[in-house]
């Protein structure tokens, strides 16, 4: 009888252990559909979290969905075609939320602009761009608003001094300048470094005109976030660990390899991007915390551009509760 009882107890313990393993496997299958705009250094921490297992360790799988135009990515998030957006263009989010889109920013991504204005070899100065056509993502995208700010800083006004042509994301804009289809465009690093080696010119940098600016942040579909808060918190914890890993100098070489793989740029350009983004500009928001001043700069520029008549309340744009809860104990 005692032997039988002992076997029963052992069997129950084995069943409980098996259930625990099954639960872990189920958590490992939790998938987040992640929206992104093209492939640039903005997603660097995300790709590190995937490559180095930060998200997998927390029971998450990231299903990446790419868009060429920022408004398309915001639309996908608002309809829950994507659950989270790692590079949600904050200016587009501001406009969409003002129109009652069901999205909200829950964490910071980059608070420094890593855009450069590149031009064809015959354009030696910003003044030389007067009367030409400049390539943009879309007529009302965030990078276009930044372009206008840079051009005004150099004495050029739209539409009297230059025209615009919609081309798409950074890769498409770079191709437009390289082939001579447009005179110039703003592109994200490391593409600008490659452009310089290809004989194009870097005429200006966005950070010179706008030193603090939350160009992209992490956003969530509001209803999906409410129903899947645990997934969101796990993702934000994994992202914070990836950011910490990226900023550690001892991981520099491995981080460069990740960027090379994901953006398909030569290692020397990825290395320059690490030096610029991580060491000099310190472009990524520490831990993913939200820099309110950087987001306010975006709201102000959206109003200045005429896309909104008045500023959107910060409380309508941002929900800090996710990142605050996620970072506890990290």
matplotlib code that plots the C-alpha trace (Angstrom):
import matplotlib.pyplot as plt

x = [0.0, 2.8, 4.5, 1.4, 0.9, 4.5, 4.1, 0.9, 2.7, 5.6, 3.2, 1.4, 4.7, 5.7, 2.4, 2.8, 6.3, 5.1, 2.4, 5.0, 7.1, 4.0, 3.2, 6.7, 6.4, 3.0, 4.6, 7.4, 4.8, 3.4, 3.8, 3.9, 3.2, 5.7, 5.3, 8.5, 9.3, 12.0, 15.3, 17.4, 19.5, 16.3, 15.5, 19.0, 17.9, 14.9, 17.2, 19.6, 16.8, 15.8, 19.4, 20.6, 17.5, 16.3, 12.7, 12.8, 14.0, 10.8, 8.6, 8.1, 8.4, 8.6, 6.9, 8.3, 6.1, 7.7, 6.2, 7.7, 5.7, 5.2, 1.4, 0.9, 2.5, 0.4, -2.8, -1.8, -1.3, -4.6, -6.5, -4.5, -3.0, 0.1, 0.1, 3.1, 5.1, 8.8, 9.4, 6.1, 6.6, 5.6, 4.5, 2.1, 0.9, 0.1, -2.0, -3.7, -4.5, -6.0, -8.4, -9.2, -7.0, -6.8, -3.1, -0.8, 3.0, 4.2, 8.0, 10.8, 13.0, 15.2, 15.4, 18.1, 17.9, 20.3, 19.3, 21.7, 20.8, 22.6, 22.9, 24.3, 27.9, 27.2, 25.5, 28.4, 26.2, 22.7, 22.2, 22.8, 19.6, 17.5, 15.1, 15.6, 13.4, 14.1, 13.1, 10.9, 9.1, 5.7, 4.6, 3.5, 5.9, 8.0, 11.2, 9.7, 8.9, 12.5, 13.7, 11.7, 13.2, 16.7, 16.0, 14.6, 17.7, 19.7, 17.5, 15.4, 11.6, 9.0, 7.4, 9.0, 12.7, 12.3, 9.9, 9.2, 8.9, 7.5, 9.9, 9.4, 11.8, 15.5, 16.6, 14.3, 15.3, 19.0, 18.5, 16.7, 19.7, 22.3, 20.6, 20.0, 16.2, 16.2, 18.9, 18.9, 17.1, 17.3, 18.3, 19.0, 22.5, 24.3, 22.9, 24.3, 27.8, 27.5, 26.3, 29.4, 31.6, 29.6, 30.5, 27.4, 27.7, 26.5, 25.4, 23.8, 22.7, 19.3, 20.6, 22.3, 18.8, 16.8, 19.0, 16.2, 13.4, 11.5, 11.4, 10.3, 8.9, 7.2, 3.5, 0.7, -2.8, -4.8, -7.3, -4.7, -2.4, -5.2, -5.9, -2.2, -0.6, 1.7, 3.1, 3.7, 5.5, 7.7, 8.6, 9.6, 11.8, 13.5, 14.0, 15.5, 18.0, 18.8, 19.4, 21.7, 23.6, 23.9, 25.4, 28.0, 31.3, 32.4, 29.5, 30.4, 31.7, 28.8, 26.3, 27.9, 27.5, 23.7, 23.3, 25.3, 23.0, 19.8, 20.5, 22.9, 25.5, 29.2, 30.8, 32.6, 29.3, 27.8, 30.9, 30.5, 26.9, 27.8, 30.3, 27.7, 24.5, 25.8, 29.0, 28.5, 24.8, 23.6, 20.5, 18.5, 16.4, 17.9, 15.9, 13.1, 11.9, 9.9, 11.5, 8.6, 10.6, 11.6, 8.0, 6.9, 9.3, 7.5, 4.1, 5.4, 6.8, 3.6, 1.7, 4.3, 3.9, 0.2, -0.9, -2.6, -4.2, -3.3, -1.1, -2.3, -2.3, 0.6, -1.9, -3.6, -0.3, 1.5, 0.8, 3.8, 2.3, 3.7, 7.3, 7.2, 5.9, 8.2, 11.3, 10.6, 13.3, 15.5]
y = [0.0, 2.4, 1.6, 2.3, 5.6, 6.5, 5.8, 7.9, 10.8, 10.5, 10.4, 13.5, 15.3, 14.3, 15.5, 18.9, 19.2, 18.4, 21.0, 23.5, 22.7, 22.9, 26.3, 27.5, 26.3, 28.1, 31.3, 30.8, 30.8, 34.2, 36.2, 40.0, 41.5, 44.3, 47.2, 48.9, 51.6, 50.3, 48.9, 51.5, 51.8, 52.9, 49.2, 48.2, 47.3, 45.3, 43.2, 42.7, 41.5, 39.0, 37.9, 37.6, 35.9, 38.7, 38.3, 34.5, 34.3, 36.1, 33.8, 36.1, 35.7, 38.9, 38.8, 41.8, 43.7, 46.4, 49.5, 52.0, 55.0, 56.1, 56.8, 53.2, 51.9, 54.1, 52.9, 49.3, 49.9, 51.7, 48.8, 46.1, 44.8, 45.2, 45.0, 47.1, 49.5, 49.8, 52.8, 54.5, 58.0, 60.3, 63.1, 60.8, 59.4, 62.9, 63.6, 60.2, 60.4, 63.9, 62.1, 59.6, 56.7, 54.0, 54.1, 55.4, 55.8, 53.6, 53.8, 55.9, 54.8, 57.5, 61.1, 62.3, 62.6, 60.5, 61.9, 63.5, 65.4, 63.9, 65.5, 64.6, 65.4, 68.6, 70.2, 71.5, 73.7, 73.9, 77.0, 75.0, 73.0, 76.1, 75.4, 71.6, 68.6, 66.9, 63.3, 62.6, 59.6, 61.3, 64.9, 65.0, 62.5, 63.3, 63.2, 65.8, 68.1, 67.8, 68.5, 71.7, 72.8, 72.1, 74.0, 77.0, 77.0, 77.4, 80.2, 78.0, 77.9, 75.5, 75.6, 78.7, 77.5, 73.7, 71.0, 67.6, 64.1, 61.2, 58.2, 56.1, 55.1, 55.7, 53.0, 54.5, 58.1, 57.1, 55.4, 58.6, 60.8, 58.3, 57.9, 61.7, 61.4, 64.0, 66.5, 65.6, 63.9, 63.2, 59.6, 57.7, 56.6, 54.3, 55.0, 58.5, 57.1, 54.8, 57.6, 59.7, 56.9, 56.5, 60.1, 61.9, 64.7, 65.1, 68.8, 69.0, 67.0, 67.2, 67.2, 70.6, 72.1, 70.0, 68.8, 66.9, 65.2, 62.0, 61.0, 57.5, 55.8, 52.5, 52.5, 50.0, 49.5, 50.5, 47.7, 45.0, 46.5, 46.3, 42.7, 41.7, 43.8, 41.0, 40.5, 44.3, 44.4, 41.4, 43.0, 46.3, 44.4, 42.5, 45.8, 47.5, 44.6, 44.9, 48.6, 48.0, 45.3, 47.6, 50.5, 48.3, 48.9, 45.3, 44.3, 46.8, 44.3, 41.9, 44.8, 46.0, 42.5, 42.6, 45.9, 44.6, 41.5, 43.5, 46.5, 44.8, 47.7, 47.2, 46.7, 50.0, 51.9, 50.0, 50.8, 54.5, 54.3, 52.8, 55.6, 58.3, 56.8, 55.2, 56.9, 60.5, 61.3, 58.8, 58.6, 55.9, 56.8, 55.0, 51.9, 53.0, 55.6, 58.4, 61.8, 64.2, 67.2, 65.2, 64.4, 67.9, 69.1, 66.8, 68.2, 71.7, 71.0, 69.3, 72.5, 74.7, 72.7, 73.3, 69.7, 70.5, 73.8, 73.4, 71.2, 67.8, 67.2, 65.0, 62.7, 61.9, 60.8, 59.0, 56.3, 56.0, 53.2, 50.4, 51.4, 52.4, 49.0, 47.1, 48.7, 48.0, 45.7, 45.9]
z = [0.0, 0.9, -2.3, -4.3, -2.5, -3.2, -6.9, -7.0, -5.4, -7.8, -10.7, -9.6, -9.2, -12.7, -14.0, -12.3, -13.7, -17.2, -16.8, -15.9, -18.9, -21.1, -19.6, -20.4, -24.0, -24.3, -23.1, -25.6, -28.3, -27.4, -30.6, -30.9, -34.4, -34.6, -37.0, -38.3, -41.0, -43.3, -42.0, -40.2, -37.1, -35.3, -34.7, -33.5, -29.9, -31.2, -33.5, -30.6, -28.4, -31.1, -32.0, -28.4, -27.0, -24.6, -25.9, -26.2, -22.6, -21.6, -23.7, -26.7, -30.5, -32.6, -36.0, -37.9, -40.4, -42.5, -44.0, -46.5, -45.4, -41.8, -42.1, -43.3, -40.1, -37.9, -39.7, -39.2, -35.5, -35.2, -36.8, -34.8, -38.0, -35.8, -32.0, -31.3, -33.4, -32.6, -34.8, -34.5, -36.2, -33.4, -35.7, -37.6, -34.2, -33.0, -36.0, -35.9, -32.2, -32.7, -35.1, -32.3, -33.5, -30.8, -30.3, -27.6, -27.0, -24.2, -24.3, -25.8, -28.6, -30.0, -28.6, -30.9, -34.7, -36.7, -40.1, -42.5, -45.7, -48.7, -52.1, -55.5, -56.3, -58.1, -55.1, -53.0, -50.6, -49.3, -51.3, -54.5, -53.8, -54.6, -57.5, -57.4, -56.4, -53.1, -52.4, -49.3, -47.7, -48.1, -48.3, -44.7, -43.0, -40.0, -42.0, -44.4, -41.5, -40.4, -43.9, -44.0, -40.7, -42.0, -45.2, -43.4, -41.2, -44.4, -45.8, -48.2, -48.0, -49.4, -52.0, -53.5, -53.3, -53.9, -54.9, -53.3, -54.8, -52.8, -52.9, -49.8, -47.0, -46.6, -49.1, -51.8, -51.1, -51.2, -54.6, -55.8, -55.0, -56.3, -59.7, -60.0, -59.9, -57.1, -56.0, -52.3, -49.4, -45.7, -44.9, -41.7, -40.7, -41.7, -45.2, -45.2, -44.5, -47.5, -49.7, -48.8, -50.0, -53.1, -54.1, -52.7, -50.2, -46.7, -46.6, -43.2, -40.2, -38.5, -34.9, -35.6, -36.1, -33.6, -30.8, -28.9, -30.8, -30.3, -34.0, -33.2, -30.1, -29.2, -29.5, -28.9, -30.1, -27.0, -26.8, -27.6, -24.9, -22.3, -23.1, -23.4, -20.8, -19.6, -23.1, -23.4, -20.1, -21.0, -24.3, -22.6, -20.1, -23.0, -24.8, -21.8, -21.5, -25.2, -24.8, -21.9, -23.9, -26.9, -24.9, -23.3, -25.1, -24.7, -27.0, -29.7, -32.3, -31.8, -32.0, -35.3, -36.7, -35.9, -37.7, -40.7, -40.9, -40.6, -42.8, -45.2, -45.0, -45.0, -41.5, -41.7, -42.0, -39.1, -37.1, -37.8, -36.8, -33.5, -32.9, -33.9, -32.4, -29.2, -28.2, -29.5, -29.8, -27.2, -29.4, -27.6, -24.6, -21.6, -20.7, -23.0, -20.5, -22.1, -22.5, -22.3, -23.6, -26.7, -27.4, -26.8, -29.5, -31.9, -31.0, -31.4, -34.8, -35.9, -34.9, -36.6, -39.8, -39.9, -39.6, -36.3, -35.3, -31.6, -29.5, -28.5, -24.7, -23.6, -21.7, -25.0, -26.7, -23.9, -21.3, -19.0, -16.8, -19.0, -19.0, -15.3, -14.4, -16.8, -15.4, -11.7, -10.4, -13.5]

ax = plt.figure().add_subplot(projection="3d")
ax.plot(x, y, z, "-o")
ax.set_aspect("equal")
plt.show()
